């Protein structure tokens, strides 16, 4: 089997989805080949780009190899100005590569004015005309080479983000033109979201042979007429180009669970899509990490869980992995204990991502977040005191929020700015299958049958344009907030943020 991770996504760590599938397949003695077409495709475009004629472009072109090398080395991450310049120059070369096809291309995104990832008809057109894709020169040669060499019985694509959709369908269309009888399987996070919509009707029959929502290992093994004999699937990163990602060493992505153990927050896509929570035992997780760190020698462990469970956090504190690590965590009482946070830091924790959402208690209660601001404040202080960075997520425009509550959030951030390392600001999107949508007047948000969100008439008139103006004119410009936002790594954001924490905390 050939498993492919398509462009475009941040090219800073191995694709965990196909590595997990590889572990399940190879563990059942089913051979498979992995292709990170995202990393390869982006590096191909960078390597084959001609020299731009503008001053910035010429500088970016001439320093490209040095910038790529620096992004793969640790010293760059101690100097934020040099880092931002290197990222901007590399990204400028990708922008230039996309201009020839009128495509907006970056290190983290792909937008084509002729094809919308929210419209199935456009995705089908992308499959009919793969030559129009900016990656066509790369994948036409690479896929033909692999398909000829490996002769797979099944071809799988892992589609997780909207930024991957156009290229995914272009690659599928190219393959189907050459090998119309080769079965194609499409899975991944975006496919799961599509198929979770109660009104879902498959528009891709005749092109894609199998759509697989959720964890796909058992479905793939069954499609290959085999039985899954494993109780647990450890990811397998063998054959992925571990030294070529744009990070200072190999980042080991690992998911100890799927779904969310809390699963109560209003408007949460996990809840709206009814994704069940499953987790591996802490003993199994720690054993996996021990083996994987020996095999891959990572510079960072990235927990992919929607929220690392308190039980696993405690187990890691007691039995540290031999590598620095970071991930998402729900704010809970233990994080307010500075001694506990120091134990986490000793275990290698350099940063925790925290979904705060609001600095107003009424808003948190209306969202059923299950946290109170006093505990949040104590947790931020304890984590900062222990030398653990925080990447705090805020959400504006939920149905119960108004400008008054948004100003409370600004006050909270201002009061605790010294304990917040990074900030992510987002405007609320209503999941199209959220039960809360039934209580509001909804309307089309994005045109397209594959849209994941719906617009709504805000009960307090706190509409998207007003929110955007508030964020741009007041929130982001506040002298306590602006320095935090400037620290955020461009394009790579939270994926590169932990590498700056050791420098910021002088560790």
Secondary structure as the mmCIF struct_conf table of DSSP 4:
data_model
#
loop_
_struct_conf.conf_type_id
_struct_conf.id
_struct_conf.beg_label_comp_id
_struct_conf.beg_label_asym_id
_struct_conf.beg_label_seq_id
_struct_conf.end_label_comp_id
_struct_conf.end_label_asym_id
_struct_conf.end_label_seq_id
STRN STRN1 UNK A 2 UNK A 5
BEND BEND1 UNK A 7 UNK A 7
BEND BEND2 UNK A 9 UNK A 9
TURN_TY1_P TURN_TY1_P1 UNK A 11 UNK A 12
BEND BEND3 UNK A 13 UNK A 13
HELX_RH_AL_P HELX_RH_AL_P1 UNK A 16 UNK A 27
TURN_TY1_P TURN_TY1_P2 UNK A 28 UNK A 29
STRN STRN2 UNK A 33 UNK A 36
HELX_RH_AL_P HELX_RH_AL_P2 UNK A 37 UNK A 48
HELX_LH_PP_P HELX_LH_PP_P1 UNK A 49 UNK A 52
BEND BEND4 UNK A 53 UNK A 54
HELX_RH_AL_P HELX_RH_AL_P3 UNK A 55 UNK A 62
TURN_TY1_P TURN_TY1_P3 UNK A 63 UNK A 63
HELX_RH_AL_P HELX_RH_AL_P4 UNK A 64 UNK A 71
TURN_TY1_P TURN_TY1_P4 UNK A 72 UNK A 72
BEND BEND5 UNK A 73 UNK A 73
HELX_RH_3T_P HELX_RH_3T_P1 UNK A 74 UNK A 78
HELX_RH_AL_P HELX_RH_AL_P5 UNK A 80 UNK A 99
TURN_TY1_P TURN_TY1_P5 UNK A 100 UNK A 102
STRN STRN3 UNK A 103 UNK A 105
BEND BEND6 UNK A 107 UNK A 108
STRN STRN4 UNK A 110 UNK A 112
TURN_TY1_P TURN_TY1_P6 UNK A 113 UNK A 114
STRN STRN5 UNK A 115 UNK A 115
TURN_TY1_P TURN_TY1_P7 UNK A 117 UNK A 118
HELX_RH_AL_P HELX_RH_AL_P6 UNK A 120 UNK A 128
TURN_TY1_P TURN_TY1_P8 UNK A 129 UNK A 129
HELX_RH_3T_P HELX_RH_3T_P2 UNK A 130 UNK A 132
BEND BEND7 UNK A 133 UNK A 133
TURN_TY1_P TURN_TY1_P9 UNK A 134 UNK A 135
HELX_RH_AL_P HELX_RH_AL_P7 UNK A 136 UNK A 150
BEND BEND8 UNK A 153 UNK A 153
STRN STRN6 UNK A 154 UNK A 158
BEND BEND9 UNK A 161 UNK A 161
HELX_RH_AL_P HELX_RH_AL_P8 UNK A 162 UNK A 178
TURN_TY1_P TURN_TY1_P10 UNK A 180 UNK A 181
BEND BEND10 UNK A 182 UNK A 182
STRN STRN7 UNK A 183 UNK A 187
BEND BEND11 UNK A 188 UNK A 188
HELX_RH_AL_P HELX_RH_AL_P9 UNK A 189 UNK A 196
BEND BEND12 UNK A 197 UNK A 197
TURN_TY1_P TURN_TY1_P11 UNK A 198 UNK A 199
TURN_TY1_P TURN_TY1_P12 UNK A 205 UNK A 207
BEND BEND13 UNK A 209 UNK A 209
STRN STRN8 UNK A 210 UNK A 212
BEND BEND14 UNK A 214 UNK A 214
HELX_RH_AL_P HELX_RH_AL_P10 UNK A 217 UNK A 223
TURN_TY1_P TURN_TY1_P13 UNK A 224 UNK A 225
BEND BEND15 UNK A 231 UNK A 231
TURN_TY1_P TURN_TY1_P14 UNK A 238 UNK A 239
BEND BEND16 UNK A 240 UNK A 240
TURN_TY1_P TURN_TY1_P15 UNK A 242 UNK A 243
BEND BEND17 UNK A 244 UNK A 249
STRN STRN9 UNK A 251 UNK A 254
BEND BEND18 UNK A 256 UNK A 256
STRN STRN10 UNK A 257 UNK A 258
BEND BEND19 UNK A 259 UNK A 259
BEND BEND20 UNK A 261 UNK A 262
TURN_TY1_P TURN_TY1_P16 UNK A 266 UNK A 267
HELX_RH_AL_P HELX_RH_AL_P11 UNK A 269 UNK A 272
TURN_TY1_P TURN_TY1_P17 UNK A 273 UNK A 274
HELX_LH_PP_P HELX_LH_PP_P2 UNK A 275 UNK A 277
STRN STRN11 UNK A 278 UNK A 279
HELX_RH_AL_P HELX_RH_AL_P12 UNK A 282 UNK A 296
BEND BEND21 UNK A 299 UNK A 299
STRN STRN12 UNK A 300 UNK A 303
BEND BEND22 UNK A 306 UNK A 307
HELX_RH_AL_P HELX_RH_AL_P13 UNK A 310 UNK A 318
BEND BEND23 UNK A 319 UNK A 319
BEND BEND24 UNK A 322 UNK A 323
STRN STRN13 UNK A 325 UNK A 328
HELX_RH_3T_P HELX_RH_3T_P3 UNK A 333 UNK A 336
HELX_RH_AL_P HELX_RH_AL_P14 UNK A 338 UNK A 346
TURN_TY1_P TURN_TY1_P18 UNK A 347 UNK A 348
STRN STRN14 UNK A 349 UNK A 357
BEND BEND25 UNK A 359 UNK A 359
HELX_RH_AL_P HELX_RH_AL_P15 UNK A 361 UNK A 366
TURN_TY1_P TURN_TY1_P19 UNK A 367 UNK A 368
HELX_RH_AL_P HELX_RH_AL_P16 UNK A 373 UNK A 386
TURN_TY1_P TURN_TY1_P20 UNK A 387 UNK A 387
STRN STRN15 UNK A 389 UNK A 396
TURN_TY1_P TURN_TY1_P21 UNK A 399 UNK A 400
HELX_RH_AL_P HELX_RH_AL_P17 UNK A 403 UNK A 415
TURN_TY1_P TURN_TY1_P22 UNK A 416 UNK A 416
HELX_RH_3T_P HELX_RH_3T_P4 UNK A 417 UNK A 419
STRN STRN16 UNK A 422 UNK A 427
STRN STRN17 UNK A 430 UNK A 431
TURN_TY1_P TURN_TY1_P23 UNK A 432 UNK A 433
HELX_RH_3T_P HELX_RH_3T_P5 UNK A 435 UNK A 439
BEND BEND26 UNK A 440 UNK A 440
STRN STRN18 UNK A 442 UNK A 443
BEND BEND27 UNK A 445 UNK A 448
TURN_TY1_P TURN_TY1_P24 UNK A 449 UNK A 450
STRN STRN19 UNK A 453 UNK A 456
TURN_TY1_P TURN_TY1_P25 UNK A 459 UNK A 460
BEND BEND28 UNK A 461 UNK A 461
HELX_RH_AL_P HELX_RH_AL_P18 UNK A 464 UNK A 470
HELX_RH_PI_P HELX_RH_PI_P1 UNK A 471 UNK A 475
TURN_TY1_P TURN_TY1_P26 UNK A 476 UNK A 477
BEND BEND29 UNK A 478 UNK A 478
TURN_TY1_P TURN_TY1_P27 UNK A 479 UNK A 481
HELX_RH_AL_P HELX_RH_AL_P19 UNK A 482 UNK A 487
BEND BEND30 UNK A 488 UNK A 488
HELX_LH_PP_P HELX_LH_PP_P3 UNK A 489 UNK A 489
TURN_TY1_P TURN_TY1_P28 UNK A 490 UNK A 493
HELX_RH_AL_P HELX_RH_AL_P20 UNK A 494 UNK A 504
TURN_TY1_P TURN_TY1_P29 UNK A 505 UNK A 506
#
